[in-house]
Amino acid sequence: MEELLKANGETVEFLLKKLPWILIATWAFYSVLVLIFKPIRRGFSNFYIVESIPSVFVTLGLFGTFTGIAYGLLYFDTSPEQIKESIKILLDGLKLAMFTSITGILLSLIFSKIIKIAVNSRRIEPPSSPELRELIKLNNNFVEFNKTISTTQYEALVDALNWGRLHKP
């Protein structure tokens, strides 16, 4: 297997070194489009995909971490005459691993905040279903019932105190 991977060096190098960056950049581009343009969000996405944007960045960063380590280890040769060159390749792989992880985490944090702001400002709304509307209506009824009971209890207490003051023996 190792010979097969080394024989297809350009393909392996593309898959291990460039593909993680391409995936991160593509996901970032898609995420920006979905968040900015409502028609794109409606046509090519939904609330649950928007909600998953930050975690996909972390996953892609982790993917880049593993591909970077795999690249560094794949070409690592422990023979004394090749060790210097192998260490350079290993360090290149580790740099890739570190930078893709940092990029994934950073983009995750940035998009988490953007999505939170968009949801809080109602620019992006969670899906609404008949069941959810009924639950909201039921919750509103309970809130109204609680207010009515509280007001009634308060008024009864005030009336009782006033009656006690008016009818002192």
Secondary structure, 3 states (H helix, E strand, C coil): CHHHHHHCHHHHHHHHHHHHHHHHHHHHHHHHHHHHCHHHHHHHCCHHHHHHHHHHHHHHHHHHHHHHHHHHHHCCCCCCCCHHHHHHHHHHHHHHHHHHHHHHHHHHHHHHHHHHHHHHCCCCCCCCCHHHHHHHHHHHHHHHHHHHHHHHHHHHHHHHHHHHHHCCC
